[in-house]
């Protein structure tokens, strides 16, 4: 037992003796104390293998909340409890953030389509992105480029993924930054505009993903063009209309207003809406 504690401490930088001393005395002073300590250590090893980066900062709070009634009966059960706690934290929202999805929807609806309102549209898109995904997308920057005789406004974000969706997306596509293209067009996006955006993306530069924001749903020909870019060069273009943004904003409001269980948080998770849109697109790519 002593050797096991020493190995864990030296390799994982976790002082298990300290964590054990932080558990309630009602657990430590029972006849099962020695057996329970072995369960804890075994469970911590399992948990560390799953979540190496977060183990150290989560152990103390986890041990302090244990009671005789909630003490696990096996190492796998302990690992499962700790993993669920970590998963739940991915859906936590800042209690100081006030719901403002409906306000953003109202502002978005009042911006007219067309080039004259392009900057206003970019500004509201940035507010929406920051509100929905601010925990994972950081350091947003605006840039303007000219193509096909018009101005294109881009928002580029550095990815600092915490949510499982962003972790998976950036891992699968080897992306370090995420591009949002704000198209305040009065007409649906066409294939020519897709080809213009696709040329700007670069898998080798770790910039293979673009979310194309537009006022109206994209037409079928543009989706076919995006499918070709995905199939041939691994570049992902995801189209989001005002309606899509509205659904995610309302979901974010529901998370903040009601909170609740992990299941409820997942049900009202804006990232789940985004993930479904990407899944439908990829599943529909022809062979």
ABEGO torsion letter per residue (X at the ends): XAAAAAAAAAAAGBBAAAAAAABBAAAAABAAAAAAAAAAAAAAAAAAAABAAAAAAAAAAAAAABBAAABBABAAAAAAAAAAAAAAAAABBBAABBBAAAAAAAAAAABBBEAAAAAAAAAAAAAAAAAAAAAABBGBBBBBBBBGGBBBBBBBBBBBBABAAAAAAAAAAGBABBBBBBBBBABBBBAAAAAAAAAABBAAAGBABBBBBBABBBBAAAAAAAAAAAAAAGBBBBBBBAAAAAAAAAAAAAAAAAEEBAAAAAAABAAAAAAAAAAAAAAABBX
